Amino acid sequence: MNTKSLSAKYSSDTDTHKELNSLVFWVPFSLIAFSVIIGLILPETFGLVVTTGQQFILKNFSWLFSITGLFCLIVISVAFFSQFGNIVIGGKKAKPVLNKWQWFSITLCTTIAINILFWPIVEPLQDMLAPPQALGFAANTYGSARFSLASMYMNWGLVPYSINALPALVFAICYYNLKRPFSLGSILFPILGERANGNMGKVVDIVSLYALALGMGTSLGTGVLMLSGGLSRIFPFIESAPQTWGILIIIVMVICIISSISGVLKGMRILSELNAKLLFSLMAVVFIVGPTVFILDFSVESFGSFVGHFFERCLFTDSFRVDSWPQKWTVFSFANYMIWAPISALFLGRISKGYTVREFISVNVLFPMVYVFLHASVFSSTAIWQQIVGGVDLQANIATGIDEAVYVLLENLPLAHFIIPVFLFAVFISFITAADSTTNAMASLTTKNLSESNQEAPPFLKIAWGVMIGTLAFIMLVFSGLDGMKTLTYLGGAPITLVIIGSAFSLIKLIQMQKKLDILQ
């Protein structure tokens, strides 16, 4: 591939008429609508098809999810430590549109969304109760407790963020430096050339949009449970039921659409900065009023377990299927991040102009990973302490409702009357920022003629995707529950894995072509 083909011009500054990319919009939109209708009309048949697909994927491709995650980490590490890390996204004269705090806030809120407020409490408790038998852990013991926090570091840390950041970095370089179109196909341009932005690129766009809708349904479904559960505790007359879920989804999606229409540099930036401050404040307060010494001791010890068993746990697939623990947690986590990664690439890559590759990896991998480690250390350790030492049976509360344990934990902390409303507000804002970034990216992907100087999609597309995602989240939650959503996530993650692998090889190719990139700058 010569420099001329790499630098093929797609005008970035000329005002062009933005319009609907009909094929990329209608195919995934119709598939999502069709899936929803079939799920409503033939729930048993739909459930059987989905479950059969999940079992096939887990039986045959767990190894692929695991090794792809590790491969992404290796490639992104090479990019960080090599001379490629000095490349400026957009060229040496490019100026950032966000300062680093704003950039980090948006990245943090986009990548962890609502999940960081939920799973660091629930997941370790479930891991302690049902640890992987293949590794010889007994339920609710010291060993299973330490394993559960080490697993949080694995399932939410370095590997998942590498999966998420890698295609975003490739897209940023291809879009800003190589002047490729605003399409997911562009992340495959270094290895496929012009074919990447032809029919193959459209297929990647379509599959990624469909897969993300399934993953977004899971995330928003989690947020609805968190919001309704918290409201019912503060206001007992509010029941956590489908009617409440529907009202909450409508409220959140209306605010999300308004924020999305205002643009990334306005609504999304303001909400993300507020949300990041709330998340840090909550973590600090719980650290101070919670079992502080235990948090420090236990997190340090568990981090040692995470580091000492990193490769073993990263590649653990339970090949004899003793209890399929990794398929429920680590493999699922990697698959879930793979679903989000291509669409996130458009959003995260778009806001990275003017920074170096090394700064990109720091803000999109290292900094959020450190935050997740700190957050999990505080909340997971507190949950484990309450369960084992504090006499609070959080596991029993999970059995009555998976979101129950979160609020029971908070109620048993000092300053609970202050912490719970702030926590609930953080959930609400997280809900909005997650939906905002997703609808923004989906709308942009289904818009023709976006330019560097005018990257916002038409409002009607943001409204359409916002309504679709909200409807899908409600229906999946009511008729499938979180377990059903997680099942659907596997179906979306399987084909997207091939895109992630392709983007990893694209990054390898870009590293090899560094001299040509220098010329383009």
Stockholm file with secondary structure:
# STOCKHOLM 1.0

chainA/1-521         MNTKSLSAKYSSDTDTHKELNSLVFWVPFSLIAFSVIIGLILPETFGLVVTTGQQFILKNFSWLFSITGLFCLIVISVAFFSQFGNIVIGGKKAKPVLNKWQWFSITLCTTIAINILFWPIVEPLQDMLAPPQALGFAANTYGSARFSLASMYMNWGLVPYSINALPALVFAICYYNLKRPFSLGSILFPILGERANGNMGKVVDIVSLYALALGMGTSLGTGVLMLSGGLSRIFPFIESAPQTWGILIIIVMVICIISSISGVLKGMRILSELNAKLLFSLMAVVFIVGPTVFILDFSVESFGSFVGHFFERCLFTDSFRVDSWPQKWTVFSFANYMIWAPISALFLGRISKGYTVREFISVNVLFPMVYVFLHASVFSSTAIWQQIVGGVDLQANIATGIDEAVYVLLENLPLAHFIIPVFLFAVFISFITAADSTTNAMASLTTKNLSESNQEAPPFLKIAWGVMIGTLAFIMLVFSGLDGMKTLTYLGGAPITLVIIGSAFSLIKLIQMQKKLDILQ
#=GR chainA/1-521 SS CCHHHHTCCCCSSSCCCCEECHHHHHHHHHHHHHHHHHHHHCHHHHHHHHHHHHHHHHHHHHHHHHHHHHHHHHHHHHHHHSGGGGCBTTCTTCCCSSCHHHHHHHHHHHHHTTGGGTHHHHHHHHHHHSCCGGGTCCTTSHHHHHHHHHHHHHHHSHHHHHHHHHHHHHHHIIIIISCCCSSGGGGGHHHHGGGGGTHHHHHHHHHHHHHHHHHHHHHHHHHHHHHHHHHHHHSTTSCCSHHHHHHHHHHHHHHHHHHHHHCIIIIIHHHHHHHHHHHHHHHHHHHHHSCHHHHHHHHHHHHHHHHHTHHHHHTCCCTTCSSCHHHHTHHHHHHHHHHHHHHHHHHHHHTTTTSBHHHHHIIIIIHHHHHHHHHHHHHHHHHHHHHHTSCCCHHHHHHHCTTHHHHHHHHTSTTHHHHHHHHHHHHHHHHHHHHHHHHHHHHHHTEESCBTTBCCCCHHHHHHHHHHHHHHHHHHHHHTHHHHHHHHHHHHHHHHHHHHHHHHHHHHHHHHTHHHHHHHC
#=GC SS_cons         CCHHHHTCCCCSSSCCCCEECHHHHHHHHHHHHHHHHHHHHCHHHHHHHHHHHHHHHHHHHHHHHHHHHHHHHHHHHHHHHSGGGGCBTTCTTCCCSSCHHHHHHHHHHHHHTTGGGTHHHHHHHHHHHSCCGGGTCCTTSHHHHHHHHHHHHHHHSHHHHHHHHHHHHHHHIIIIISCCCSSGGGGGHHHHGGGGGTHHHHHHHHHHHHHHHHHHHHHHHHHHHHHHHHHHHHSTTSCCSHHHHHHHHHHHHHHHHHHHHHCIIIIIHHHHHHHHHHHHHHHHHHHHHSCHHHHHHHHHHHHHHHHHTHHHHHTCCCTTCSSCHHHHTHHHHHHHHHHHHHHHHHHHHHTTTTSBHHHHHIIIIIHHHHHHHHHHHHHHHHHHHHHHTSCCCHHHHHHHCTTHHHHHHHHTSTTHHHHHHHHHHHHHHHHHHHHHHHHHHHHHHTEESCBTTBCCCCHHHHHHHHHHHHHHHHHHHHHTHHHHHHHHHHHHHHHHHHHHHHHHHHHHHHHHTHHHHHHHC
//
